[in-house]
Amino acid sequence: MPSMAPGGAKNSNQSNNQLNGKVSNDDRRAEFFARKHRIVQQRKSLPIASVEKRLVEEVKSNNILIIVGETGSGKTTQLPQFLFNAGLCHDGKVIGITQPRRVAAVSVAKRVAEECGVQLGQRVGYSIRFDDTISRSTRIKYMTDGLLLREALLDPYLSRYSVIIVDEAHERTVHTDVLLGLLKTVQKVRSGPINECSKIDRMKANNGLLMEKENDAQRASILKQYRGIKLSPLKLIIMSASLDARVFSEYFGGARAVHVQGRQFPVDILYTHHPETDYLDATLITLFQIHLEEGPGDILVFLTGQEEIESVERLVQEKLRQLPEDNQKVKVLSIFSSLPSEKQMQVFMPAPTGFRKVILATNIAETSVTIPGIKYVIDPGFVKARTYCAHTGMESLIIVPTSKAQALQRSGRAGREVPGKCFRLYPESEFEKLSDSTIPEIRRCNLSNVILQLKALGVDDIIGFDFMEKPSSEAVLKSLELLVLLGALTEEYKLSDPVGHQMARLPLEPIYSKALILASQFNCLEEMLITVAMLSVESVFYNPREKLEEARTAAKCFSSLEGDHPTLIAVYRAFDEFLEKSNLGNSREKTEKNLRKWQIRGNIEQMGLHIVSCGDDMLQFRRCLAAAFFLNAALKQPDGTYRVLSSGQVVQIHPSSVFFRTKPDCIIFDEFVRTTHNYVRNLSSLLSTIPCKSRSRSRIHGLNLKDDRLLFVWRGLVELHSCTGLRWTAILIHPLGYCCKERACESFIDF
Ligand SMILES: Nc1ncnc2c1ncn2[C@@H]1O[C@H](COP(=O)(O)OP(=O)(O)OP(=O)(O)O)[C@@H](O)[C@H]1O
């Protein structure tokens, strides 16, 4: 095995020389060949390299294969190359590798392209939502699991793929779980010669996949797409360093599992003697201990979210300033999901010469990625996990201890280029108490998006779908109910035409898709496009702590009395105008928000919806918001908190909202965040009260009984009835406004 210097040190020289403009062509060429040579040597020394032939044989002789190999053994980067070299891309077929996270798909694709000596987008590329580097010649394609699911809508047999590798399957994201169920069926359908009849019969036998399309135009076009095509068998590979091979093997009918032994470099695991009372404090102490006492090498710290990262960053900078100048050479970088992707990618760049890189990351850097230079990992042992309460329909993020699998993945980010150390900030006895794996996301998230996609794929019986782990029937029913209320499904839970089909085509949460579709009727699609694009990227407001007042004053210039959504539109328009005035029009497409807007716009235009602007008529826009987000309506309580009408949940306005102080009577929100309080974020005020009209009972869709309250949900309307004594009160949310009405209890019967 060749001995290697830490990648960071060598690369740093390179980048600094480049910055100084001192690199001659000869130097550049020499550096290029040296790097190429290093990569070749590095690849040869990976544990997986010695079993290449055996692995290829296993893949050739098994249609489903489970591969477990230690972190850094070379699964993600090498296996697709082995299979490509073994001819598994003949006939122009593609090897697809799914990752749970965008950052992994992008960074690994870049690395593999470099290893293959090709330009990204040629033989090797990636495809993630809103970003794609795929060309006709791409044969090794890294993508997110969610993206492959969307591809299945247009190509249900995934006919362009010869192999699909589901990487990091232990993460059990909801997309991975659904994908596994889908791939199981697709694989059965594709194994053996296929003609149209047998194809349909096979589908009938397998989950009823695609059956719903038998009568519709989409099915006809799908069948046309496959006419005359003989689909070859699909190879399916499930991979991870930390999955329970037995569970996966059982799910795939006793599929073969193989183990790739060994790792390239050892990682020392260190624990604390006692539990830490304040893990952020312990993180800082450990970080500076490493910095001052350990040898060179970059440090990766796992924290739970953006706020925590920003506050630790501030404290690190403060402490650094107190150190002697020689010890101040630390470059602090962060990576979390709402950070713009260019910023995320900065962590993969080498630190300036002589500097130590400290990366503060959420769990998006936990699996798959190799961050060059990392020698030390600090793992406080916590993660922010999604939870879903089917009862209230509210999703939130809470901080919980990691699982053993997550701890293993975190330590595996070290020891990839040189031996490493992982500092777990809890005692070893605590590690033993951790659960082996994380609870699958499908058991703890809102399923409406996934159900909509499954319905669009023709899976009628959601409860009966062959999930690896079934979601709770309460969560399925709640999501079905939401989709019916949004008009995506009929009362019989069939995909509605055209709304359901249109919503399924948009790569967005159903409620956003519905808002866009409605906006074309409210003549404000331009404004809704801006809003949805702005909400689907990181916050446009940057509030560095040291300039908080300045940032607040600047934000006030845009704030609208009508709400956060109109405020976002004002910011976007001002930015657009600024670019126009400064003759930067051409660079406009480059901003991420614009990119999202134009990408969603593309989908919208394909549907034939009219993109019209309501100009400054925000009333029309707010009406449209009310029509789409009616389930997220909340009413002010005497104590200044709000009660969500559809769930009864008590919430508060998030401090980032323009309504934090003014507090209108009735609001529509689009995000529920649980931190120290139950907050709602991104709000608009509802209109003034309107006269209440009586409604016929037949339109009642749902009924909840809660304490003294009766809640009725109509399609697009919410009514809350509180019964006190002999009177009940109804609150009606309608695009025109909201109203309260009191009646005597007896009249309720006739309602
Ligand atoms: N961007 C990179 N820069 C430097 N080395 C890299 C890079 N990507 C991968 N490597 C090298 O290739 C090795 C194998 O990486 P790979 O991602 O294939 O491993 P893996 O088995 O899939 O790990 P994991 O289970 O953690 O995803 C790494 O340990 C590292 O030595």
The ligand as a Tripos MOL2 file, in Angstrom:
@<TRIPOS>MOLECULE
LIG
   31    33     1     0     0
SMALL
NO_CHARGES

@<TRIPOS>ATOM
      1 N1        -13.4020   13.2990   -3.3810 N.pl3     1 LIG1
      2 C1        -12.4550   12.4580   -2.9720 C.ar      1 LIG1
      3 N2        -11.2070   12.9100   -2.7030 N.ar      1 LIG1
      4 C2        -10.2380   12.0840   -2.2650 C.ar      1 LIG1
      5 N3        -10.4180   10.7640   -2.0940 N.ar      1 LIG1
      6 C3        -11.6170   10.2650   -2.3580 C.ar      1 LIG1
      7 C4        -12.6970   11.0750   -2.8060 C.ar      1 LIG1
      8 N4        -13.7670   10.2940   -2.9620 N.ar      1 LIG1
      9 C5        -13.3860    9.0540   -2.6330 C.ar      1 LIG1
     10 N5        -12.0930    9.0290   -2.2780 N.ar      1 LIG1
     11 C6        -11.3140    7.8680   -1.8520 C.3       1 LIG1
     12 O1        -12.0010    6.6910   -2.2330 O.3       1 LIG1
     13 C7        -12.2960    5.9250   -1.0730 C.3       1 LIG1
     14 C8        -13.5620    5.1460   -1.2940 C.3       1 LIG1
     15 O2        -14.6630    6.0120   -1.3220 O.3       1 LIG1
     16 P1        -16.1320    5.4460   -1.5120 P.3       1 LIG1
     17 O3        -17.0580    6.5880   -1.3840 O.co2     1 LIG1
     18 O4        -16.1870    4.6550   -2.7690 O.co2     1 LIG1
     19 O5        -16.2590    4.4380   -0.2830 O.3       1 LIG1
     20 P2        -17.5540    3.7160    0.2770 P.3       1 LIG1
     21 O6        -17.1960    2.3230    0.5780 O.co2     1 LIG1
     22 O7        -18.7050    3.9280   -0.6230 O.co2     1 LIG1
     23 O8        -17.7550    4.5100    1.6280 O.3       1 LIG1
     24 P3        -19.1120    4.9050    2.3910 P.3       1 LIG1
     25 O9        -19.7120    3.6200    2.8770 O.co2     1 LIG1
     26 O10       -18.6180    5.7570    3.4850 O.co2     1 LIG1
     27 O11       -19.9690    5.6060    1.4010 O.co2     1 LIG1
     28 C9        -12.2960    6.9100    0.0650 C.3       1 LIG1
     29 O12       -12.0290    6.3130    1.3060 O.3       1 LIG1
     30 C10       -11.1600    7.8380   -0.3410 C.3       1 LIG1
     31 O13        -9.9270    7.2680   -0.0290 O.3       1 LIG1
@<TRIPOS>BOND
     1     1     2 1
     2     2     3 ar
     3     2     7 ar
     4     3     4 ar
     5     4     5 ar
     6     5     6 ar
     7     6     7 ar
     8     6    10 ar
     9     7     8 ar
    10     8     9 ar
    11     9    10 ar
    12    10    11 1
    13    11    12 1
    14    11    30 1
    15    12    13 1
    16    13    14 1
    17    13    28 1
    18    14    15 1
    19    15    16 1
    20    16    17 2
    21    16    18 1
    22    16    19 1
    23    19    20 1
    24    20    21 2
    25    20    22 1
    26    20    23 1
    27    23    24 1
    28    24    25 2
    29    24    26 1
    30    24    27 1
    31    28    29 1
    32    28    30 1
    33    30    31 1
@<TRIPOS>SUBSTRUCTURE
     1 LIG1         1 GROUP 0 **** ****
